[in-house]
Amino acid sequence: MSVQFFTFLQLTVWSEFFFLFRFSSVMPLTKDEMYAAGIPPEEMGFCAGVLLKYRTCVHNNRPWFTNCIHEKHDYLHCKSEE
């Protein structure tokens, strides 16, 4: 067996292992809460709660919205995992 095939086999086994133990996502907000918050339909999903925190931070810290870099990072991380 070549080293490349063995590495591919290891990655495949580990990815299947972690997929089995991945936590199920729960919707943080209801559809009515998302509509009331003004979240666009394409953004309605599992990251809507994180997006709402980010938008609230930007609104509260205007014009220094750079203070919300942690919330923005959390939202982008959530979107990449979704």
N, C-alpha and C positions, 0 to 999 in steps of 0.2 A: 504494500500500500504506500502511496506517496504521502508526503507530509501535507500537501495541500488538501487532499481528499480527507485525511484524518482531521485537519482543522475545520473543514467544512462540516464534517460529521459532528464534531464537538459543538459547533455553533448551532447546528440544527437541533441537537438534543437539548441544549440549554435554552434556546428560544421557545421550544415546545414546553419545557418545564416551567418557565416563567409565565407563559401564556395561560397555563392551567391554574396558576395561583394568583392571577391578576384580579384585583378587586373590581367588583361591578360598580359602575357609576350610577349615582342617584341624582335626579334633576333637583338642583338647589332651589329653583323658583317655579311657581306655576305659570301657565301660559298667561293668565290674567295679570299676574305681577310683572311679567316681562312686557306685556302691552302697555301697562300703566307706567312703567319706567321708560318707555320710548325706545326699547331695544328693537332694532330692525329685524325682520323675519329671518334673514340669512345668518344673523348672529345668535338666534335663539337656539340654545343647546345646553350642554353640560357646563360650559364656561360662562354662562350668562351671569351667574353670581359674582364671578371674579371680574367680569367686564363692568358690572354695576359698581363694584368697589373702586375700580380704576377711574371710572367716570366721575364718581362722587369725589374722589381725591383731587382730580383735575379741577372740578368746579370749586372746591373749598380752598384750593391753593392758587387760584388764578391771581396774578399772571405768572407765578413761579411754579408752573406745572412740572418742572424738572424735579421737584420734591417727591413726585409720585413714581420714581423710577422702579421702586420695588414692586409696586402694584402692576406696572406695565410689564415687568419681567414675569410676574406670576401669571398674567393673562396670556402672554405669548407662549409661555411654557405649557399652559393648559391647552391652548389651541394646537400646539405641536403634538401633544399626546392624544388629542381627540382624533 
